[in-house]
Amino acid sequence: MDTDPKNALFIFALQNAVKHNSLPKSGTVIGMVMGKYPDFRGRAQEIALLAKEVLLEVDQLSPDERRKKLEALAPELIEEMNAPKVHTHELPQLERAEHGVVMRFAPNPSGPLHLGHARAAVLNDAYVERYGGRYILRIEDTDPKRVDPDAYRMVQEDIGWLGLKITDVFYQSDRFDQYYKIGTDLIELGGAYVCTCENEQFRLLKQAKKPCPCRDHTIEENLDLWQKMMDGGFYEGEASVRVRTSLDHPDPAMRDFPAFRILNEPMHPRIEAQVYPLMNFTVAVDDHLMGVTHVIRGKDHIANTRRQRYIYEYFGWDEPVYRHYGRMGIEGVVLSTSQMREGIRSGIYSGWDDIRLGTLRALARRGIRPEAVRQVVLDIGIGETDISFSWDNLFAKNRDIIDPLSDRFFFVPGPLPFKIEGAVPREAHALLHPGHEQKGYRTLKFEKEVFLPGQEFQKEVRMIRLKDLFNVHVDWSSGKPSLTYAGEALSDARASKAPIVQWLPAGEATRCMLHTPDGDIEGYCETPVNTMEDKVLQFERVGFVRIDSVTTDGITAYFCHK
């Protein structure tokens, strides 16, 4: 084999650096080379040493220089990166779907949608798109204790952002008359009875696999008690309707589970009611009446599927096809609606779109695109194995989408003003996008005084290079840094291992507050960013950001990812 390992490492390091606009890790580059050239695996120690040398070389290059070198050494890799990304992940086929499907997404309006909701929502949407048919949005709002009136609007907004192709919308709170009718039918079939036992009494009997006294009521007696419930003759906790199942079932939760209960408060925001149907009853009824053919949901619903089958069997209805996917752990964000609401109430979070949360609106505020969320969900699929959600995968998908569209600008965090002695006024011309030279350049005018990142002067550096401008000598003799012009040769900066820093002309900089999940960063950014409200761009050497607002007080931006 004639391939030079150092050259191969250099090319792959350049490719990764250009693609992600950051220096890759040694292990990443070594893995890419080993995958391409398996014969190198026997020279692991040598490759590791060469990788260190190569990364030092790449680190000294500017983004523009990296791209030009990659174009000269491996132009096909540039073409590969610029080619449109085609998502090829294929979900497994669904049985009994050849004539189309009817799927449903059924959130509770307790708050906005989050990443956990996105999995069910996107998977159902993808199957409707594949097989054709209907996609039902069913708002499951039969528990007034879990209804946030604002969530009706937020759920619809989140669905619009996610791009779900909904064909029908139903609110369960509009369907109580149908639930009451079918509840009556179930009692008449002998499939349910009215129970007036105290909760603790019933629990003990259930654990002992013994029937409660109410189980022996005749159908007529149950219908009379049912009517008394409907007429307001019972108070909360005094009566419920239970589905008759097997008392010998090994799972106590399956034994005579409830279908209706009485709630006197809180009041429902959309209807007046005291008798409320419970989830397993309404889901079975609605899936049947709406013609749902396939149900895709987490395996934490397996027990609910078993409960709902009792109702299907009593009425002789055909069941949908059920698919249960594994649990998806999502670390690093809060997903509990109650915890989020309490955090907002107490001032820990600024709102449902606080970027420390896992809501879809928080992702949108950061600049995450719905297409990226969709692609990650489809990659995860509907496997039964429990998995951990990968933020790196989401960021990588999003980077592929936003990078070609995101212009580059300087942002100076913790800015300090400096005058540079010996430097004459001039203009710096920096590419708007290193991968798309046709977009042109942006101009920064240097007139002696600049803002520089304060963090660069925490240690006694001797030289720095102002990106796309010139080198500066740093003198510490007075105990604090003073700056002097030190020429324009990039080679001098490399030889001195001088850090390359972003800068801004003191007279042409705009205040910018950058909100990140780890805290807020005050700084200045280039003035043209004033025109980019609601756009995603890249602050060089910081990362991708979304410009949230522009006011006379300055710019508010949110960190997306590197």
C-alpha positions in Angstrom: 0.0 0.0 0.0 1.4 3.4 -1.1 -0.8 5.7 0.9 1.1 8.0 3.2 -0.6 7.7 6.7 0.2 11.3 7.6 -1.3 12.6 4.4 -4.4 10.5 5.0 -4.7 11.8 8.5 -4.3 15.4 7.3 -7.0 15.1 4.7 -9.5 13.5 7.1 -8.7 16.1 9.8 -9.2 18.9 7.3 -12.5 17.4 6.1 -13.8 17.2 9.7 -12.6 20.6 10.6 -14.2 22.2 7.5 -17.5 20.3 7.9 -17.9 21.2 11.6 -15.9 24.4 11.7 -14.0 23.2 14.7 -10.9 21.1 15.4 -11.7 17.4 15.5 -10.7 15.1 18.3 -7.7 12.8 17.7 -9.8 9.6 18.1 -12.3 10.8 15.5 -9.7 11.3 12.9 -7.9 8.0 13.7 -11.2 6.2 13.4 -11.9 7.7 10.0 -8.5 6.7 8.7 -8.6 3.2 10.2 -12.0 2.7 8.6 -10.8 3.8 5.2 -7.4 2.0 5.4 -7.7 -1.2 7.5 -4.0 -2.0 6.9 -3.1 0.9 9.2 -4.6 -0.9 12.2 -1.3 -2.8 12.8 0.5 0.6 13.2 -1.8 2.1 15.8 1.0 3.6 17.9 2.6 5.3 14.9 -0.8 6.6 13.7 -1.6 8.0 17.1 1.7 10.0 17.2 1.1 11.2 13.6 -2.4 12.3 14.4 -1.1 14.6 17.2 1.2 16.3 14.7 -1.5 16.6 12.1 -4.0 18.2 14.5 -1.4 20.8 15.5 -0.9 21.7 11.9 -4.7 22.0 11.2 -5.2 24.0 14.4 -2.9 26.7 13.0 -4.9 27.1 9.9 -7.8 29.5 9.5 -11.2 28.1 8.3 -10.5 29.6 4.9 -7.1 28.1 4.7 -8.4 24.7 5.7 -11.0 24.7 3.0 -8.5 25.8 0.3 -6.1 23.0 1.3 -8.9 20.4 1.3 -10.0 21.6 -2.2 -6.4 21.2 -3.4 -5.8 17.8 -1.9 -9.3 16.1 -2.1 -11.8 18.2 -4.0 -14.2 15.2 -4.1 -14.7 15.6 -0.3 -15.8 19.2 -0.8 -18.3 18.0 -3.3 -19.5 15.3 -0.9 -20.0 17.8 1.9 -21.9 20.3 -0.4 -24.2 17.6 -1.8 -27.8 17.7 -0.6 -28.3 15.3 2.4 -30.6 12.5 1.6 -32.2 10.8 4.5 -32.4 7.1 3.7 -33.6 5.6 7.0 -36.4 3.1 6.4 -38.9 2.3 9.1 -40.1 -1.4 9.3 -43.2 -2.3 7.4 -46.6 -2.4 9.2 -48.8 -5.4 8.8 -52.3 -4.9 7.4 -51.3 -1.5 6.0 -51.5 -2.3 2.3 -54.8 -0.4 1.8 -53.8 2.6 3.8 -53.7 3.5 7.5 -55.5 5.6 10.1 -53.1 6.8 12.7 -53.6 9.1 15.7 -51.5 11.4 17.9 -53.2 11.9 21.2 -51.5 14.4 23.6 -53.0 15.6 26.8 -53.3 19.4 27.0 -51.3 19.8 30.2 -48.5 21.8 28.6 -46.7 22.2 25.3 -45.2 19.3 23.4 -41.7 18.0 24.2 -39.1 15.6 22.7 -40.9 12.6 24.1 -44.1 13.6 22.3 -42.1 14.1 19.1 -41.3 10.5 18.8 -44.9 9.2 18.6 -45.9 12.2 16.5 -43.3 11.8 13.9 -43.4 8.0 13.6 -47.2 8.1 13.1 -46.8 10.9 10.5 -44.1 8.9 8.6 -46.3 5.9 8.3 -49.3 7.9 7.1 -47.0 9.5 4.5 -45.8 6.0 3.4 -49.1 4.2 3.2 -51.6 7.0 2.7 -54.7 7.5 4.8 -55.7 9.8 7.7 -53.7 11.3 10.6 -55.9 12.2 13.5 -55.0 14.7 16.2 -57.0 13.7 19.3 -56.7 16.1 22.2 -57.3 13.8 25.3 -58.7 16.3 27.8 -61.0 14.2 29.9 -59.1 14.9 33.1 -59.7 18.5 34.2 -56.9 18.2 36.8 -54.4 17.8 33.9 -55.8 20.5 31.6 -54.0 23.8 31.0 -56.2 26.1 28.9 -53.2 27.6 27.2 -52.0 24.2 26.1 -54.8 23.8 23.6 -53.1 26.6 21.6 -49.6 25.6 22.4 -50.1 22.0 21.2 -51.5 23.2 17.9 -48.5 25.6 17.5 -46.0 22.8 18.2 -47.7 20.5 15.7 -47.5 23.3 13.1 -43.8 23.8 13.8 -43.1 20.0 13.6 -44.9 19.9 10.3 -47.3 17.1 11.0 -49.8 16.4 8.2 -52.9 16.2 10.4 -56.1 15.5 8.5 -58.7 15.4 11.4 -58.9 17.1 14.8 -61.0 15.9 17.7 -61.4 17.0 21.3 -62.5 14.3 23.7 -64.2 17.0 25.8 -66.7 17.3 22.8 -67.5 13.6 22.9 -68.8 13.0 26.4 -72.3 12.1 25.1 -70.8 9.3 23.1 -68.9 8.0 26.0 -72.0 8.1 28.2 -74.0 6.1 25.6 -71.3 3.5 25.1 -70.8 3.3 28.9 -74.6 2.5 29.2 -74.2 -0.1 26.5 -71.3 -1.7 28.3 -73.3 -1.9 31.5 -76.3 -3.5 29.6 -73.9 -6.1 28.2 -72.8 -7.0 31.7 -69.3 -5.8 31.0 -69.3 -3.0 33.6 -70.9 -2.3 37.0 -71.3 0.7 39.3 -69.1 0.3 42.4 -69.9 2.3 45.6 -67.1 0.7 47.7 -64.6 2.9 49.5 -61.3 2.9 47.6 -59.3 1.2 50.3 -61.9 -1.5 50.7 -61.9 -2.2 47.0 -58.1 -2.2 46.9 -57.8 -4.9 49.6 -60.5 -7.1 48.0 -58.7 -6.7 44.6 -55.4 -7.7 46.1 -57.0 -10.8 47.6 -58.6 -11.6 44.2 -62.1 -11.3 45.8 -65.1 -9.6 44.3 -66.5 -6.5 45.9 -70.2 -6.6 46.9 -71.2 -4.3 44.0 -70.1 -7.0 41.5 -73.3 -8.9 42.2 -75.6 -6.1 41.2 -78.1 -6.9 38.5 -77.9 -5.0 35.2 -81.1 -3.1 36.2 -79.5 -2.2 39.6 -76.4 -1.0 37.8 -78.4 1.1 35.3 -80.2 2.7 38.2 -77.0 3.6 40.0 -75.5 4.8 36.7 -78.4 7.2 36.2 -78.0 8.4 39.8 -74.3 9.2 39.0 -75.5 11.1 35.9 -78.1 13.0 37.9 -75.5 14.2 40.5 -76.7 11.8 43.2 -73.2 10.9 44.3 -70.3 13.1 45.4 -66.7 12.7 44.3 -65.3 9.3 45.5 -68.6 7.8 46.3 -69.2 5.9 43.0 -67.4 4.7 39.9 -68.0 2.5 36.9 -65.7 -0.5 36.7 -65.0 -2.8 33.7 -65.6 -6.4 34.6 -62.4 -8.4 34.0 -60.8 -11.5 35.6 -60.2 -11.3 39.3 -57.6 -14.1 38.9 -55.5 -12.0 36.5 -51.8 -12.1 37.7 -51.6 -8.3 37.4 -53.8 -6.6 40.0 -54.0 -3.5 37.9 -56.0 -5.5 35.3 -58.7 -6.5 37.8 -61.9 -4.6 37.4 -60.3 -1.3 36.3 -62.3 1.9 36.4 -64.0 3.4 33.3 -65.9 6.4 34.8 -65.4 8.5 38.0 -67.0 11.5 39.6 -65.1 14.8 40.0 -66.7 17.9 41.6 -63.6 20.1 41.1 -61.8 21.5 39.4 -64.2 22.7 36.7 -63.3 21.7 33.2 -62.5 24.8 31.0 -64.5 23.6 28.0 -67.6 21.7 29.4 -69.8 21.3 32.5 -69.6 17.7 33.8 -69.4 15.7 37.0 -69.0 12.2 35.5 -65.7 11.8 33.7 -64.6 8.9 31.5 -61.2 7.6 32.1 -58.4 7.1 29.7 -58.5 3.4 28.9 -62.3 3.6 28.2 -62.1 6.7 26.0 -59.1 5.5 24.0 -60.7 2.2 23.2 -64.0 3.9 22.2 -62.4 6.6 20.1 -59.9 4.3 18.4 -62.9 2.2 17.3 -65.2 5.0 16.3 -62.5 6.9 14.5 -61.4 3.8 12.6 -57.8 3.8 13.9 -56.0 1.0 12.2 -52.6 1.2 13.8 -51.4 2.4 17.2 -47.8 3.2 17.8 -46.8 4.1 21.3 -44.3 3.4 24.1 -44.1 0.0 25.8 -45.2 1.8 29.0 -48.7 1.5 27.4 -48.6 -2.3 27.1 -50.7 -2.7 30.3 -53.2 -0.1 28.8 -53.4 -2.1 25.6 -54.4 -5.2 27.7 -57.1 -3.2 29.5 -58.5 -1.8 26.3 -58.8 -5.2 24.8 -61.4 -6.1 27.4 -63.6 -3.3 25.9 -63.0 -4.5 22.4 -63.9 -8.0 23.3 -67.2 -7.0 25.0 -68.4 -5.2 21.9 -66.9 -7.5 19.3 -64.8 -4.7 17.7 -61.8 -5.4 15.6 -58.6 -4.3 17.3 -56.0 -2.0 15.7 -52.5 -3.2 15.1 -50.4 -2.3 18.1 -46.7 -1.6 18.1 -44.9 -0.6 21.3 -41.4 1.0 21.2 -38.8 1.0 23.9 -38.3 3.8 26.4 -36.2 6.8 25.4 -34.1 8.3 28.1 -33.4 12.0 27.6 -30.7 13.4 29.9 -29.9 17.1 30.5 -33.4 18.6 30.3 -36.6 18.7 32.3 -39.5 16.9 30.6 -42.0 16.6 33.5 -44.8 19.1 32.8 -45.5 19.6 36.5 -41.8 20.3 37.2 -41.5 22.7 34.3 -44.7 24.5 35.4 -43.4 24.8 39.0 -40.0 26.1 37.7 -41.7 28.7 35.6 -43.9 29.7 38.5 -41.0 30.1 40.8 -38.9 32.0 38.3 -36.3 29.3 37.7 -37.3 29.2 34.0 -38.3 32.1 31.9 -41.2 30.3 30.2 -42.1 27.1 28.3 -39.5 28.1 25.7 -36.6 28.4 28.2 -33.7 26.7 26.4 -32.8 24.6 29.4 -36.1 22.7 28.8 -36.9 19.8 26.4 -40.0 21.4 24.9 -40.2 21.8 21.1 -40.6 25.5 21.5 -37.4 25.6 23.5 -35.6 23.8 20.7 -37.1 26.2 18.1 -35.9 29.2 20.2 -32.4 27.8 20.1 -32.5 27.4 16.3 -33.0 23.6 16.1 -34.9 22.8 12.9 -38.0 20.5 12.9 -36.4 18.5 10.0 -33.5 17.6 12.4 -35.9 16.5 15.1 -37.8 14.4 12.5 -34.6 12.8 11.2 -33.4 11.8 14.6 -36.7 10.3 15.5 -36.8 8.3 12.3 -33.3 7.0 13.0 -34.4 5.9 16.5 -37.4 4.1 14.9 -39.8 1.8 16.7 -37.5 -0.8 18.2 -38.5 -2.3 21.5 -35.0 -1.8 23.0 -34.7 1.0 25.5 -32.3 3.7 24.3 -30.8 7.0 25.4 -31.5 10.1 23.3 -28.3 11.5 21.7 -28.1 15.3 21.7 -24.9 14.9 19.6 -27.0 13.2 16.9 -29.6 15.9 17.0 -27.0 18.6 16.8 -25.2 16.8 13.9 -28.5 16.6 11.9 -29.3 20.2 12.6 -25.7 21.3 11.7 -26.1 19.6 8.3 -29.2 21.7 7.7 -28.2 25.1 9.0 -24.5 25.2 8.2 -24.8 26.0 4.5 -27.3 28.7 5.3 -25.6 30.4 8.2 -23.4 33.4 7.6 -20.4 34.0 9.8 -19.9 37.0 12.1 -17.6 38.0 15.0 -18.9 37.9 18.6 -16.6 39.3 21.3 -17.5 37.9 24.8 -16.5 39.8 27.9 -15.2 42.6 25.7 -12.3 44.8 26.7 -11.3 48.0 24.8 -7.7 48.2 23.5 -5.7 50.7 21.5 -3.1 49.2 19.2 -0.1 51.3 18.9 1.7 51.5 15.6 -1.2 50.3 13.6 -2.7 52.4 10.8 -6.4 52.5 9.9 -7.4 49.8 7.4 -10.2 47.5 6.4 -10.4 43.8 7.0 -12.4 41.6 4.6 -13.8 38.4 6.0 -15.9 35.8 4.1 -19.5 35.7 5.0 -19.3 31.9 4.6 -16.1 30.0 4.1 -17.9 27.3 2.1 -19.7 29.7 -0.2 -17.3 32.4 -1.4 -19.9 33.6 -3.9 -21.8 35.1 -0.9 -19.0 37.7 -0.7 -17.2 39.4 2.2 -18.1 41.5 5.1 -16.0 44.6 5.9 -14.7 45.6 9.3 -12.9 49.0 9.6 -10.0 49.2 12.0 -9.3 52.6 13.4 -6.9 52.0 16.2 -9.3 51.0 19.0 -10.9 47.6 19.1 -12.9 45.3 21.4 -11.2 42.0 22.2 -12.3 39.0 24.3 -11.3 39.6 27.9 -10.7 35.8 28.4 -7.7 36.0 26.0 -5.8 38.0 28.6 -6.2 35.8 31.6 -2.7 34.6 31.1 0.4 36.4 29.8 0.2 35.8 26.1 3.0 37.5 24.1 1.3 37.7 20.8 -2.2 37.4 19.4 -3.5 37.5 15.8 -6.7 39.5 15.1 -8.5 37.3 12.7 -8.4 38.5 9.1 -6.4 41.6 10.2 -2.8 41.4 11.6 -0.6 40.3 14.5 -0.4 42.2 17.8 2.4 42.1 20.4 1.2 42.0 24.0 3.4 43.8 26.6 2.9 43.0 30.2 5.6 45.2 31.7 3.1 47.5 33.3 1.3 44.7 34.9 -1.6 44.8 32.5 -1.6 44.2 28.7 -0.7 46.9 26.2 -0.9 46.1 22.5 1.4 47.0 19.6 1.2 46.3 15.9 3.4 43.3 15.0 3.0 42.8 11.3 0.7 40.9 9.0 2.5 37.6 8.4 0.4 34.7 9.4 3.5 32.6 9.6 4.8 34.7 12.5 1.6 34.1 14.4 1.9 30.3 13.8 5.5 30.3 14.8 4.6 32.0 18.1 1.6 29.8 18.5 -0.4 32.9 18.9 -4.1 32.5 19.5 -6.3 33.8 16.7 -9.1 35.9 18.2 -12.2 37.6 17.0 -12.3 41.4 17.3 -14.6 44.3 16.6 -14.0 48.0 15.8 -14.9 50.0 18.9 -17.1 52.3 16.8 -18.9 49.6 14.9 -20.1 47.1 17.4 -23.5 46.2 18.8 -24.3 45.0 22.3 -25.3 41.4 22.3 -26.6 39.1 25.1 -26.0 35.5 24.3 -28.1 33.1 26.3 -26.7 29.6 26.7 -27.9 26.5 28.7 -24.9 27.1 31.0 -25.5 30.8 31.6 -25.6 34.2 29.9 -22.6 35.8 28.0 -22.5 39.5 27.5 -20.6 40.9 24.5 -20.5 42.7 21.3 -21.2 41.5 17.8 -21.0 42.9 14.3 -23.5 45.6 13.5 -25.1 43.8 10.4 -26.5 41.3 12.8 -29.1 44.0 13.6 -30.9 43.0 10.4 -31.0 39.2 11.2 -33.8 38.8 13.7 -35.1 35.2 13.8 -32.3 34.0 11.7 -29.6 31.4 12.6 -26.0 32.4 12.0 -22.6 31.4 13.3 -20.6 33.4 15.7 -17.1 32.4 14.8 -15.2 30.4 17.4 -18.4 30.3 19.5 -21.0 28.3 17.6 -24.4 28.6 15.9 -26.9 31.0 17.4 -30.4 32.2 16.7 -31.0 35.9 16.8 -34.1 36.2 19.0 -34.7 40.0 19.1 -33.2 43.3 18.1 -34.0 46.4 20.1 -32.5 49.8 20.7 -30.8 48.2 23.8 -29.0 45.6 21.6 -29.4 42.1 20.4 -30.7 39.0 22.2 -29.3 35.7 20.9 -29.7 32.1 21.9 -26.9 29.5 21.6 -27.8 26.5 19.4 -24.8 24.3 19.4 -21.2 24.1 18.1 
